[in-house]
Amino acid sequence: MQDVVSVMVGGEALGPAAYRVDSGDLLVRTDGGCWPDCQDMAAPCGEAGTFCVTYRTGLPLDDAAIAAFSALVCHLVKGCGGSGSCGCSLQRNRNLSRVSRQGVDLEFQDTTAIYADMRTGLPDVDMWLAMVNPYRQPSVSRVWSVDYRRPRTTTYP
């Protein structure tokens, strides 16, 4: 969990000093009050008898990640379908690797190799991906021990 946006109990918002998050997923009340024992699950958030927590997951993005994400979204919104006139940053002949003039020999790279290598073909996006994941790992490495019990820590605020 990145952070808690709001906590509402019975339609009233609690202040950020009234709660904290421990171990990334335990919401702890710090103002001396108790969490409700039950709630009306059919009622919309903010009504009497409800308990709602709004939070964001993931990690906060730095400026380089925002720039890469913006370039990817811009490319997808433009809907570049290969017509060459869409105005995106991918060029039609980017996969051209060799040209011979008078004999007209053109050699193209395999276009699917970019995607198999976990790249997008967009320079800003590929540079950011190479920076944060240089070995192209599909998931975060972890080591688990059955003997070690992780202590409870406060993660927010």
N, C-alpha and C positions, 0 to 999 in steps of 0.2 A: 504494500500500500504506500502511495506517495504521500498523501495528506488527507485529512478529513475536511470536507467543505462545510457541512452543517450536520447538527444533531438536533432532531425535533422530537419532543415528548409531548403528546397530547396537543399538538398544534403550536407549542411554544418552543422557540429555538433556545438551545443552551449555549452559553458563552464558551469560548475555547478554554477558559480556565476551569470549567466544570468537568472536564474529562481528559484522558490521555490514552494513547495506544501503546500497549506492551507487546513485545515479540512480533510486531508487524500485523497482528490480527486480533488482539484482545482489547476491547474497548472498556476502559476502567473509569468509573465515576470518582472524581476527586473532591467534589463539593459537599460530601456527606450525605447526599441523597441516594436513592436506590433506583435501579432500572425497573420499568414496569414488569409485572409478572405475566401479563397477557395483553393482547391487543386485538383490535378488530381488523382482520386481514382483508376484509372486503371493502373497507373504507379507504379513500385516497389519502395519500400522505398529507399531513397537516390538519386533519380532522381530529376531533376528540376521540380518545381511545386508541390512537396510533403511535407508533414509535418508528421513526425514519432516520437512517444514517445515509448521508450522501458523501462519497469519497472518490478520490482519483487513484487509479492504479498505475504502476509503471515507475519510470524514473524521470526526473525533470530533464528537459532537453537543453543542450548548450547551443550556442549560436551556429556552430558548424552543422549540427544535426537539424536545426530548423531550416538552414539554407538547403541542405540535401533533401529534406522532406518537401520543401516548397518546390524545388526543381522537379521532383518526381510527380507531385500533384499537378503542377503546371503542365507537364508532359501528358499526363493521363487526361486532364480536363480538355486539352486541345484535341484529343482523340486522334493522335497521329496513326493513320492507317497505312502508310506507305505511299501516299500519293506524291510526296515530296513538296507539296505546297502548304503544309499545315503550319509551318513556322516553328517547329520544334527544334531542339538542339541536336537531334539525330539526323545525320545526313544519309541520303540514299546510298551513296557509294562508300560508306565507312568501312564495309567489309571487303573492299577491293584491296588486294594485296600486291598485285603485279600487273603491269600494262606493257605491251609491246606495240609500237605504233603502226608501222607499215603492214605487218603481218596480222594485225588486229588480234593479238592474243591477250585475253583478259583472264586473270585468275582471282577468284573470290574465295574468301574464307568461309567456313561453315558458320552460318548465322546462329545456329542453335548452340554453338560452343560457348558463346557469351553467357547464355542462361545456364548451361550445364556447369559453368565455372562460378556460379552464384554472383553474376554481375548483371547490371541493367543496361549498359550501353550509354548511360548518361554520365558524363565525366564527374560532375559534382557528387552524385550519389555513389558512384563507384569509389571515388577517393575517400569519402567518409566511411563507407563500409570497410575498405582496406585499412583505414586508420583504427577503427574500433574493433575489428575482427580480422587481424592480419592473416591468421591461419585458416580462416573460413570454417570455424567450428559451428556446427548446427545448434549447439546448446552450451550453456555455462558448465564448466567442469566443477564437479563436487566430490568431496571425500566424506563418506559416512562411517561413523564408528558406532557400534552397538553399545559400547561401554561408556560413551560420553553423552551426558545429558546437558543440553544447552540451557544456560541460565536465562531467566526471564529478564528482559531489558526493555526500557522505555524507548520507543521508536518515534513517537510523535507526541507532543511538540518538542 
